[in-house]
């Protein structure tokens, strides 16, 4: 007998944005091991994305390039995935951007431009992709899942990256709004809110002078592994998690409680 979690994802199309490394790569690998067909999105890391596809078990996986800061490129991404692999059954809005702009030490034009960029990539892009994917699901009268990768920073605050914290707070609110709007169409919308995760993007901070302090924020004395975030995403995409729609799952090792 096929285990239910494998039956759930067999031959399902899963689009993961920012899947060429880190959390996105771990998410893609976990879905592929459960029988899903992966659409791997990347922006500039074509070689990394190709290596991810080559590493995945199963068949039918493909790479798709798109600049998520561009509205036309976002629309082209969904069109390309749909034309090649069909309407995604699961959309994971994982791609994100983090940039430091401490207010007291950043010139006004840089601060404003960076804030706008972080809102575009971390909030407007996933909102647009969710819209396009959900409309395609509705047009075909099929259920689906949309899972957004938020952040602990939406609650704890990001004093040196206020654009990032603001965008992630908006992403959590978007998740709840879309859960209400799309529930009647059998589309479940959820989010995961990690704290620090051991990825290439986080390594300069984890290996720098703040590394010990960052790890000590959790009573576990460590940060999350990408595979732990991936496990949460797969659960939220599964057949037993439909009623979790609207939930924002904290995954921060008790480094911030609310």
LUMPA-183747 format. One record per residue: residue in one letter; residue number from 1; x negated, y negated, z of N, C-alpha, C in turn. Coordinates in pm, whole numbers, plus 50000, padded with zeros to 5 digits. Atoms other than C-alpha are relative to their C-alpha. Layout:
<pts>
aa|i|n.c1|n.c2|n.c3|ca.c1|ca.c2|ca.c3|c.c1|c.c2|c.c3
A|NUM|X|Y|Z|X|Y|Z|X|Y|Z
...
</pts>
This chain:
<pts>
aa|i|n.c1|n.c2|n.c3|ca.c1|ca.c2|ca.c3|c.c1|c.c2|c.c3
X|1|49915|50120|50000|50000|50000|50000|49912|49876|50000
X|2|50077|50124|50006|49869|49653|49912|50030|49915|50122
X|3|49975|50087|49885|49819|49436|50222|50080|49877|49958
X|4|49910|50110|50039|50080|49154|50227|49927|49873|49963
X|5|50070|50123|50033|49822|48875|50224|49939|50005|49861
X|6|50052|49985|50136|49671|49016|49903|50114|49992|49900
X|7|49885|50005|50089|50011|49070|49745|50049|49857|49982
X|8|49953|50139|50003|50093|48709|49829|49927|49917|49895
X|9|50080|50084|50089|49811|48564|49617|49962|50066|49869
X|10|50039|49931|50123|49765|48824|49345|50062|49930|49880
X|11|49960|50067|50125|49780|48652|49005|50059|49861|50021
X|12|49956|50137|49976|49866|48318|49167|49888|49904|49963
X|13|50098|50102|50036|49693|48006|49040|49985|49901|50114
X|14|50031|50093|49891|49522|47794|49305|49904|49895|49948
X|15|50088|50111|50037|49377|47452|49222|49939|49941|50125
X|16|50072|50057|49887|49112|47336|49467|49914|49885|49948
X|17|50081|50114|50043|48971|46987|49419|49872|49994|50084
X|18|50128|50007|49931|48610|46924|49510|49949|50136|50043
X|19|50028|49861|49964|48539|47297|49498|49860|50045|49961
X|20|50134|49958|50045|48178|47291|49377|49905|50028|50116
X|21|50086|49974|49884|48037|47306|49730|50080|49985|50129
X|22|49943|50026|49870|48111|47294|50102|50132|50067|50028
X|23|49869|49947|49961|48465|47338|50227|50076|50049|49879
X|24|49927|49960|50120|48611|47350|49876|49953|50134|49947
X|25|50055|49873|50048|48379|47631|49774|50047|50115|50090
X|26|49956|49895|49908|48467|47831|50088|50148|50032|49981
X|27|49857|49979|50025|48839|47781|50021|50020|50083|49874
X|28|49988|49928|50127|48801|47899|49662|49960|50146|50016
X|29|50046|49863|49982|48606|48207|49765|50100|50084|50078
X|30|49905|49924|49919|48861|48309|50026|50125|50035|49919
X|31|49883|49972|50083|49154|48276|49786|49968|50106|49895
X|32|50037|49903|50105|48967|48469|49514|49992|50141|50057
X|33|50010|49868|49938|48897|48756|49754|50138|50057|50034
X|34|49864|49953|49975|49272|48774|49813|50081|50012|49871
X|35|49935|49971|50127|49349|48811|49443|50044|49881|49919
X|36|49954|50119|50073|49416|48450|49338|49910|49970|49881
X|37|50073|50051|50117|49307|48292|49011|49970|49853|50028
X|38|50043|50131|49952|49106|47976|49085|49973|49901|49889
X|39|50037|50116|50082|49098|47641|48909|49907|49916|50085
X|40|50105|50067|49924|48774|47487|49032|49980|49859|49945
X|41|50022|50138|50043|48771|47108|49011|49864|49949|50048
X|42|50123|50069|49962|48448|46908|49013|49998|49867|49930
X|43|50017|50130|50066|48341|46558|48923|49870|49999|49921
X|44|50130|50006|50069|47967|46555|48845|49919|50127|50015
X|45|50081|49882|49970|47840|46890|48978|50042|50119|49913
X|46|49957|49896|50095|47905|47100|48668|49929|50132|50026
X|47|50075|49877|49978|47629|47351|48740|50046|50071|50128
X|48|49952|49942|49874|47743|47402|49100|50137|50064|49981
X|49|49866|49945|50024|48101|47452|48983|49994|50129|49920
X|50|50016|49878|50081|47992|47706|48722|49950|50115|50086
X|51|50051|49896|49911|47801|47894|48990|50109|50052|50095
X|52|49887|49956|49916|48111|47901|49211|50087|50097|49921
X|53|49916|49913|50082|48318|48049|48928|49933|50135|49979
X|54|50073|49875|50025|48049|48308|48854|49996|50088|50125
X|55|50010|49924|49875|48044|48411|49222|50133|50060|50044
X|56|49868|49958|49953|48419|48470|49252|50038|50139|49949
X|57|49948|49870|50048|48565|48820|49239|50126|49977|49918
X|58|49881|50011|50082|48842|48884|48993|49970|49931|49868
X|59|50016|50058|50133|48901|48727|48654|50096|49883|49983
X|60|49910|50108|50035|49060|48423|48496|49970|49867|50066
X|61|50037|50125|49935|48884|48157|48704|49941|49903|49897
X|62|50052|50100|50095|48786|47830|48532|49965|49871|50073
X|63|50043|50130|49948|48618|47492|48594|50073|49889|49926
X|64|49935|50116|50060|48781|47155|48531|49935|49874|50056
X|65|50065|50124|49959|48601|46821|48538|50102|49887|50003
X|66|49912|50117|49993|48780|46504|48650|49945|49902|50102
X|67|50032|50108|49907|48699|46171|48808|50130|49964|50071
X|68|49874|50020|49929|48969|46152|49075|50026|49854|50035
X|69|49978|50141|49982|48920|45780|49104|50069|49935|49882
X|70|49940|50052|50123|49076|45742|48760|50137|50064|49978
X|71|49862|49950|50014|49452|45774|48709|50017|50090|49878
X|72|49988|49920|50122|49425|45903|48353|49930|50134|50015
X|73|50076|49877|49979|49164|46159|48456|50076|50096|50090
X|74|49920|49914|49912|49389|46288|48733|50112|50068|49922
X|75|49891|49944|50080|49676|46334|48490|49945|50106|49903
X|76|50062|49905|50094|49444|46508|48242|49961|50129|50071
X|77|50037|49880|49924|49327|46747|48515|50120|50093|50014
X|78|49882|49915|49983|49677|46872|48590|50048|50055|49865
X|79|49961|49953|50134|49758|46892|48218|49910|50115|49954
X|80|50095|49898|50045|49441|47095|48150|50019|50130|50077
X|81|49979|49879|49920|49499|47337|48439|50129|50069|49958
X|82|49871|49943|50039|49863|47386|48340|49993|50066|49863
X|83|50010|49945|50135|49777|47443|47975|49917|50128|49998
X|84|50092|49885|50000|49502|47693|48059|50046|50114|50089
X|85|49974|49900|49898|49630|47873|48368|50145|50000|50049
X|86|49864|50014|49952|49992|47769|48414|50007|49900|50115
X|87|49980|50093|49889|50140|47542|48679|49941|50060|50127
X|88|50058|49944|49877|49941|47583|49001|50109|50041|50099
X|89|49912|49958|49891|50118|47781|49271|49960|49933|50131
X|90|50054|50065|49880|49895|47617|49532|49907|49889|49955
X|91|50093|50112|50018|49728|47276|49526|49934|49972|50133
X|92|50075|50037|49880|49453|47213|49780|49925|49871|49969
X|93|50064|50130|50015|49360|46845|49794|49883|49991|50098
X|94|50118|49994|49915|49010|46891|49932|49899|49888|49971
X|95|50103|50098|50038|48797|46638|49741|50014|49873|50083
X|96|49997|50123|49920|48701|46336|49947|49868|49927|49993
X|97|50119|50085|50001|48451|46058|49993|49988|49933|50136
X|98|50027|50062|49870|48289|45927|50312|49883|49904|49983
X|99|50106|50099|50009|48088|45606|50320|50002|49911|50123
X|100|50013|50084|49881|47958|45406|50615|50003|49853|49961
X|101|49996|50146|50020|48050|45037|50622|50029|49933|50134
X|102|49975|50066|49872|48007|44907|50978|50030|49852|49978
X|103|49950|50134|50030|48198|44580|50981|49898|49891|50034
X|104|50091|50104|49956|47937|44381|51172|49872|49992|49916
X|105|50126|49995|50076|47660|44477|50930|50021|50018|49850
X|106|49970|49982|50142|47833|44491|50588|50057|49871|49943
X|107|49950|50121|50065|47885|44197|50355|50145|50020|49955
X|108|49857|49993|50030|48248|44116|50280|50032|50067|49866
X|109|49964|49934|50127|48251|44212|49907|49976|50150|50002
X|110|50030|49857|49991|48086|44547|49979|50102|50070|50088
X|111|49905|49940|49906|48318|44615|50272|50136|50020|49933
X|112|49869|49992|50067|48632|44539|50069|49997|50101|49886
X|113|50008|49908|50114|48518|44729|49758|49993|50145|50048
X|114|50012|49865|49947|48421|45034|49963|50131|50047|50060
X|115|49870|49966|49941|48750|45025|50153|50098|50042|49890
X|116|49910|49968|50112|48943|45022|49824|49965|50135|49938
X|117|50044|49874|50060|48735|45310|49685|50039|50118|50087
X|118|49967|49891|49909|48788|45523|49994|50151|50026|50003
X|119|49856|49981|50007|49164|45464|49981|50038|50068|49869
X|120|49970|49941|50131|49168|45551|49610|49970|50149|49997
X|121|50043|49860|50009|48976|45878|49644|50069|50086|50105
X|122|49953|49918|49889|49105|45996|49982|50150|49996|50023
X|123|49855|50008|49979|49471|45890|49963|50078|49993|49869
X|124|49922|50015|50123|49594|45771|49624|49981|50120|49908
X|125|50025|49885|50087|49426|46055|49432|50077|50124|50045
X|126|49921|49883|49960|49572|46338|49644|50151|49978|49990
X|127|49858|50028|50016|49910|46163|49642|50043|50018|49855
X|128|49968|49988|50142|49904|46142|49262|49998|50146|49955
X|129|50009|49858|50037|49792|46505|49223|50118|50078|50058
X|130|49884|49934|49938|50064|46615|49465|50126|49969|49921
X|131|49883|50039|50080|50322|46421|49264|50005|50080|49870
X|132|50003|49933|50129|50212|46568|48932|50024|50151|50014
X|133|49985|49856|49980|50191|46923|49066|50141|50035|50045
X|134|49864|49974|49951|50521|46906|49253|50103|49983|49889
X|135|49905|50018|50111|50703|46770|48947|49995|50119|49905
X|136|50012|49883|50086|50565|47058|48741|50065|50122|50064
X|137|49935|49889|49929|50678|47307|49007|50152|49987|49992
X|138|49856|50023|50003|51025|47150|49017|50056|50027|49861
X|139|49953|49981|50137|51057|47150|48638|50014|50148|49965
X|140|49993|49857|50027|50990|47524|48638|50081|50075|50107
X|141|49918|49941|49894|51210|47582|48946|49926|50112|50072
X|142|50080|49899|49933|50937|47762|49132|49949|49944|50134
X|143|50052|50045|49871|50823|47746|49496|49850|49974|49991
X|144|50142|50026|50002|50477|47625|49585|49951|49949|50134
X|145|50066|50051|49880|50232|47501|49843|49908|49885|49962
X|146|50096|50109|50013|50045|47172|49872|49935|49984|50137
X|147|50075|50007|49874|49772|47157|50137|49895|49890|49988
X|148|50091|50113|50001|49583|46838|50213|49894|50016|50109
X|149|50107|49996|49901|49246|46827|50386|49986|49860|50059
X|150|50006|50128|49930|49276|46544|50636|49875|49990|50084
X|151|50119|50018|49915|49046|46459|50924|50039|49964|50142
X|152|49991|50044|49861|49014|46423|51297|49990|49849|50010
X|153|50019|50145|49998|48909|46067|51215|50127|49921|49984
X|154|49871|50069|50013|49271|45983|51134|50056|49966|50138
X|155|49950|50021|49865|49340|46006|51510|49893|49940|50092
X|156|50109|50043|49911|49005|45954|51679|49945|49864|49960
X|157|50053|50125|50051|48913|45659|51459|49864|50018|49936
X|158|50128|49998|50070|48618|45595|51227|49944|49857|50002
X|159|50042|50139|49986|48457|45272|51352|49902|49953|49894
X|160|50097|50038|50103|48177|45277|51093|50047|50034|49859
X|161|49943|49967|50131|48397|45408|50810|50151|49980|50005
X|162|49857|50024|49980|48736|45242|50859|50085|50035|49878
X|163|49924|49962|50118|48841|45301|50499|50030|50148|49997
X|164|49982|49855|49995|48794|45675|50545|50107|50037|50102
X|165|49902|49969|49896|48988|45688|50873|50140|49956|49961
X|166|49870|50050|50043|49267|45476|50729|50062|50089|49893
X|167|49950|49915|50107|49297|45692|50419|50047|50134|50053
X|168|49961|49869|49947|49308|46016|50617|50126|49990|50086
X|169|49876|50020|49926|49575|45875|50850|50118|49991|49903
X|170|49896|50007|50103|49775|45788|50539|50029|50135|49939
X|171|49982|49867|50059|49717|46138|50402|50085|50089|50091
X|172|49917|49923|49907|49864|46292|50717|50146|49956|49991
X|173|49863|50051|50012|50170|46065|50690|50062|50041|49866
X|174|49953|49954|50130|50199|46150|50320|50043|50146|50007
X|175|49968|49858|49985|50195|46520|50410|50139|50018|50060
X|176|49872|49986|49932|50491|46478|50644|50115|49947|49914
X|177|49897|50056|50087|50684|46259|50400|50033|50096|49886
X|178|49976|49907|50110|50638|46505|50114|50063|50130|50048
X|179|49936|49880|49947|50734|46795|50338|50151|49982|50006
X|180|49858|50029|49994|51071|46631|50391|50061|49991|49860
X|181|49948|50021|50135|51110|46538|50024|50005|50128|49919
X|182|50015|49885|50088|51002|46870|49875|50053|50131|50059
X|183|49944|49879|49939|51146|47120|50123|50120|50057|49925
X|184|49885|49946|50075|51475|47146|49930|49961|50070|49870
X|185|50048|49935|50122|51266|47253|49629|49910|50120|50031
X|186|50081|49885|49955|51091|47529|49830|49850|49975|49980
X|187|50142|50037|50006|50760|47342|49819|49959|49958|50141
X|188|50048|50027|49865|50580|47349|50153|49876|49911|49993
X|189|50113|50094|50000|50339|47063|50230|49943|49992|50142
X|190|50065|50000|49870|50088|47084|50515|49862|49936|49988
X|191|50136|50056|50000|49747|46949|50617|49917|50068|50107
X|192|50098|49956|49901|49436|47058|50802|49915|49879|50035
X|193|50078|50116|49956|49249|46800|51009|49874|50046|50073
X|194|50123|49955|49937|48891|46917|51069|49927|49885|50069
X|195|50101|50092|49949|48630|46749|51282|49875|50018|49915
X|196|50125|49976|50074|48264|46789|51187|49995|50144|49950
X|197|50015|49868|50062|48199|47080|50951|49859|50009|49944
X|198|50140|49982|50043|47856|47222|50867|49994|50017|49848
X|199|50009|50002|50146|47828|47126|50501|49878|49918|49958
X|200|50110|50081|50052|47565|46968|50277|50023|49852|50026
X|201|49969|50141|49982|47744|46635|50308|49978|49956|50145
X|202|50016|50034|49858|47729|46649|50689|49859|50022|50051
X|203|50132|49961|49950|47373|46782|50715|49911|49883|50042
X|204|50085|50111|49953|47199|46440|50732|50037|49954|50141
X|205|49957|50040|49866|47407|46361|51041|49970|50111|50102
X|206|50020|49889|49908|47384|46708|51197|49852|50027|50026
X|207|50144|49976|49984|47009|46732|51141|49925|49875|50047
X|208|50061|50125|49957|46945|46371|51243|50002|49985|50151
X|209|50008|50023|49856|46908|46213|51586|50133|50017|50074
X|210|49869|49985|49936|47284|46239|51648|50048|50146|50003
X|211|49955|49863|50014|47298|46613|51584|50048|50063|50129
X|212|49963|49940|49871|47304|46724|51947|50125|49937|50057
X|213|49882|50070|49948|47559|46460|52042|50125|50043|49924
X|214|49885|49958|50080|47787|46561|51754|50046|50139|50042
X|215|49964|49864|49961|47776|46928|51852|50061|50004|50140
X|216|49951|50000|49863|47840|46845|52217|50140|49940|50012
X|217|49864|50052|49995|48168|46673|52126|50102|50111|50022
X|218|49913|49885|49980|48324|47019|52125|49952|50081|50121
X|219|50043|49914|49890|48322|47235|52441|49938|50131|49952
X|220|50065|49882|50057|48212|47515|52208|49853|49974|49970
X|221|50139|50035|50022|47885|47328|52156|49955|50017|49856
X|222|50035|49984|50141|47898|47353|51777|50102|49926|49914
X|223|49902|50053|50095|48071|47223|51466|50062|50117|49925
X|224|49931|49895|50073|48304|47416|51238|49917|50050|49883
X|225|50053|49944|50122|48194|47644|50958|50104|49983|49888
X|226|49904|50015|50109|48351|47592|50613|50101|50115|49992
X|227|49912|49883|50008|48494|47944|50631|50116|49990|50099
X|228|49892|50015|49903|48698|47848|50938|50109|49908|49946
X|229|49903|50087|50064|48865|47565|50749|50073|50077|49890
X|230|49940|49922|50108|48922|47799|50454|50104|50097|50054
X|231|49904|49906|49942|49095|48053|50679|50131|49931|50036
X|232|49879|50076|49965|49337|47786|50801|50079|49964|49875
X|233|49933|50036|50125|49414|47675|50445|50072|50121|49941
X|234|49937|49879|50055|49483|48030|50330|50123|50039|50082
X|235|49881|49971|49918|49716|48084|50624|50116|49908|49960
X|236|49893|50095|50032|49912|47768|50539|50057|50023|49860
X|237|49952|49970|50135|49939|47883|50178|50077|50132|49993
X|238|49946|49865|50003|50067|48225|50276|50151|50009|50018
X|239|49856|49977|49998|50414|48376|50278|50059|49981|50139
X|240|49947|50010|49864|50444|48356|50657|49991|49858|50056
X|241|50022|50136|49949|50372|47982|50683|50094|49897|49939
X|242|49910|50097|50061|50659|47825|50490|50060|49905|50104
X|243|49935|50081|49897|50817|47703|50815|49902|49905|50069
X|244|50099|50095|49947|50493|47523|50903|50001|49869|49921
X|245|50000|50120|50083|50579|47262|50639|50012|49874|50086
X|246|50006|50123|49923|50504|46913|50768|49895|50000|50109
X|247|50098|49990|49893|50241|47039|51011|49865|49944|49958
X|248|50140|50038|50016|49897|46885|51048|49923|50081|50103
X|249|50069|49906|49913|49673|47156|51192|49864|49945|50042
X|250|50129|50047|49950|49393|47023|51412|49900|50116|50000
X|251|50105|49899|50005|49067|47212|51362|49869|49932|50037
X|252|50115|50081|49959|48813|47022|51567|49930|50051|50125
X|253|50070|49942|49885|48699|47258|51842|50028|49929|50130
X|254|49962|50075|49881|48886|47056|52106|49912|49879|50025
X|255|50079|50123|49986|48659|46760|52037|50088|49877|50007
X|256|49901|50106|49984|48973|46547|52017|50136|50064|50015
X|257|49870|49941|49972|49309|46636|52167|50106|49891|50001
X|258|49892|50099|50008|49639|46461|52106|50133|50064|50035
</pts>
